[in-house]
Amino acid sequence: MNKTLGSKILLLAAIVIFQQCGKGDDGGDPYGTPNTEPAVVTITASDFTINFIENPEEGATIGTIQASASSGSVRFSIVSQSESGAISINATTGQITVANASLFDFETLTVISAVVRVTSGSVIKDVTATINIVDAAEGVALTLWEGANMTFTKPNGADSSLAENQDRITENVWLTRGNQGVLYNAVNEGTANNNSSPVGTEWAEGSFADLASLNFTNFRSACPNNKPKDVVGIPLVLHLIQDDIYIEITITSWAQGKVGGFTYQRTTP
């Protein structure tokens, strides 16, 4: 073999080796840059509507905007309201309260509405809050489930996606729990979010006898120290927001160690 031919063969071999190495281990990007895109965050949020009796106290709780993000937490703010300064919102929990009680006068005003913005990072979703002011003289009939107590149990390790492991209270609220975290609503949630689950519900420590003074919030915040294990044995009132039903409920056991079991007793219709 002459020197010229040998040099050409060596040059060709070097080029092939360089090209193969340049493709990376998977034959793709020569610099090994992962071909991944950042996860898209989505926000789930519901419009809010409630009947609210006129002449409340300043700071009285009206209700809570239900919202969650597929990743991370959400923040709340009021973009606009039909009556400036009528309501305020907790930026972390979404709880709406009375900011100017004088505006809640049925003889002057029957509806207060607001646009509430829910954000998670750069992702934004706007929902509408509608507060129908009710004449105190007429009042409003609350739907209280005062029937006999029933017991619901989700065993440790049970599949929360199965009907037998969900307390299907109404067509809008099916309560269950995964192997960790708080309760969630299997109608429109696949997992629990500490700041908003169970979506479509709000909770307060107390009983029907205390209803007029109860401060409703999300499930986790209603638990002492924000820990569900500490609420065992403490009476609660559960409000199903869309159905506008109030239920007395007491959690009697709460499993720890990521097994997801719990038991509660609640009233029935």
Secondary structure by P-SEA (a helix, b strand, c coil): ccaaaaaaaaaaaaaaaaaaaaacccccccccccccccbbbbbbbbbbbbbbbcccccccccbbbbcccccbbbbbbbccccccccccccccccbbbbccccccccccccbbbbbbbbbcccbbbbbbbbbbbbcccbbbbbbccccbbbbbbbcccccccccccccccccccccccccccccccccccccccccccccccccccccccccccccccccccccccccccccccbbbbbbccccbbbbbbbbcccccccccccccccccc
